[in-house]
Amino acid sequence: MPRTDTARFRHNQAILVGAIVATIGALPLASSRPYLLPVLLVPLAVAVWAWRAGTDADSRGLRVRALAGERRFSWEQVVELAADPRGRAVAQLDDGRWFVLPAVRGADLPRLVAAAGRDVTEADQ
């Protein structure tokens, strides 16, 4: 029976706290001159990215979310899941491209495969 659970991978929420601190720190600079107001957009963009970016995996496939968009990949499109030398999880697609999965580490790959409704030993074969 396929699993309907969704595995959600998100970046550490300490990034969001850092963006809030950066916003508070940028307020005196941004309020000193009107042309410096866009400085506040940088911590705001980081906060939205920290809240939104990540990878969702379920029995239908992968959903990769970024700051301003998202992409979906069905499991049929994914040829291989692996870890790169930096410890990030990457997916090789059927057209030969490699795609970095945001917020997924190499150690999270068994959880990612389990979200597909497969056993890790079944995926190794």
C-alpha positions in Angstrom: 0.0 0.0 0.0 1.6 3.4 -1.0 2.2 5.9 1.7 0.4 9.2 1.6 2.8 10.9 4.1 4.8 13.9 3.0 8.3 14.3 4.2 9.1 17.9 4.5 12.7 19.2 4.5 13.3 22.8 5.5 16.3 24.9 6.4 17.2 25.5 10.1 14.9 28.1 11.6 17.9 29.9 13.1 18.2 31.5 9.7 14.8 33.2 10.3 16.0 34.5 13.6 19.1 35.8 12.0 17.0 37.6 9.4 14.9 39.2 12.2 18.0 40.4 14.0 19.4 41.7 10.7 16.2 43.7 10.1 16.4 45.3 13.5 20.1 46.1 12.9 19.3 47.6 9.5 16.5 49.8 10.8 18.8 52.7 11.9 20.7 52.7 8.6 17.6 52.5 6.5 15.8 55.2 8.4 18.8 57.6 8.2 18.3 58.3 4.4 15.4 57.6 2.1 17.6 56.0 -0.5 18.8 53.4 2.0 15.3 52.0 2.6 15.9 49.1 0.1 18.5 47.8 2.6 15.6 46.3 4.5 14.7 44.2 1.5 17.7 42.0 2.0 16.8 40.6 5.4 13.2 40.4 4.3 14.2 38.2 1.3 16.3 36.0 3.6 13.4 35.6 6.0 11.0 34.6 3.2 13.6 32.2 1.7 14.2 30.6 5.2 10.4 30.2 5.7 9.6 28.9 2.2 12.6 27.1 0.6 12.9 23.3 0.9 11.9 20.0 -0.5 8.7 18.0 -0.1 8.6 14.3 -1.0 5.6 12.0 -1.2 4.5 9.0 -3.2 3.8 11.1 -6.3 7.3 12.8 -6.4 9.4 15.7 -5.3 8.4 19.3 -4.9 11.4 21.7 -4.7 10.6 25.1 -3.4 12.7 28.2 -3.7 12.3 31.9 -2.8 10.0 32.7 -5.7 9.0 29.5 -7.4 8.8 25.7 -7.2 9.4 22.7 -9.4 7.8 19.3 -9.3 9.4 16.1 -10.4 7.6 12.7 -10.5 9.5 9.7 -9.3 9.6 8.4 -12.9 11.8 11.5 -13.8 14.3 10.7 -11.0 16.9 8.3 -12.0 19.2 8.5 -9.0 19.4 10.1 -5.6 22.9 10.7 -4.2 25.0 12.9 -1.9 27.5 15.3 -3.4 30.9 15.9 -1.9 29.5 18.8 0.2 27.0 16.5 1.9 23.9 17.8 0.0 21.4 15.5 -1.6 21.1 15.7 -5.3 18.8 14.0 -7.8 19.7 12.9 -11.3 16.9 13.4 -13.7 16.1 11.2 -16.7 17.5 14.0 -19.1 20.9 13.7 -17.4 20.7 16.9 -15.3 21.6 16.9 -11.6 19.4 18.9 -9.3 20.3 19.9 -5.8 17.5 19.3 -3.3 17.3 22.3 -0.9 17.5 21.5 2.8 18.1 17.8 2.2 21.4 16.3 3.4 22.9 13.1 2.3 22.0 11.6 5.7 18.3 12.3 4.9 18.2 10.1 1.8 16.6 7.1 3.5 13.8 9.3 4.8 13.4 10.7 1.2 13.2 7.2 -0.3 10.7 6.1 2.4 8.5 9.0 1.5 8.3 7.5 -2.0 6.7 4.5 -0.5 9.7 2.3 -1.1 12.1 0.6 1.2 15.7 1.7 1.2 16.9 -1.9 0.4 14.3 -2.0 -2.5 15.8 1.2 -3.9 19.3 -0.2 -3.8 18.5 -3.0 -6.2 
